[in-house]
């Protein structure tokens, strides 16, 4: 496999909390189908993790046509996650792995995208 891209994103927990409080139903538009079941139980930390993972993935793919709802994040143990596009890019789903990091009152995500 060869490295195809890398992306990093950082979001403040205060911003995530404000967004959740003020956005209501708009939050659903940012989530992939399997993630929408989490809407009622989303904490600012969980939302910040999902959002930063999706943004980092967008940066790694360099695909301006992707929407956040096209990106599915699966949280794994030990601060890791797997992320993929639900839309075909060429003939393959682009899947990547990443990890979360916490700095003071911020949450960040790092994504590494590999080509098969």
Secondary structure, 3 states (H helix, E strand, C coil): CEEEEEEEEEEEHHHHHHHHHHHHHHHHHHCCHHHHHHHHHCCHHHHHHHHHHHHHHHHHHCCCCCCHHHEEEEECCCCEEEEEECCCECCECCEEEEEEEEECCEEEEEEEEEEC
